[in-house]
């Protein structure tokens, strides 16, 4: 009897732990983009990284971005966007005015993000088509605070 109870409690705890993953809003089956998303890539001796800190309210998303490369200048600023058909469309502005329009004027990025397998995938627009780009992972330590 004790073993069955412990197994049931363990299973319940595992289910609860899995339910904190932000892939979708379980009640509405909509993607949930809130959190700090990180990307990093190294090519030879160059490291590029991006950080998006997002807050979602219904279909509206706001937040900040930070991007850098080990061989040059980085940038930072704000983002705002919306979710349509499970895709997140963001517009950016730059604190420095060197990557995008200076804040508070926002510039459309001509791409979108989707959540797949607990990753946020960026798709870039090239002409009329979209190409899969960077894969961002959720900073779980911050999400679990």
Buried (B, 14 or more C-beta within 10 A) or exposed (E): EEEEEEEEEEEEEEEEEEEEBBBEBEEEEBBBBBBBBBBEEEEEEEEBBBBBBBEBEEEEBBBBBBBBBEEEEBBBBBBBBBBEEEBBBBBBBBBEEEBBBBBEEBBEBEBBBBBEEEBBBBBBEEEEEBEEEBBBBBBEEEEEE
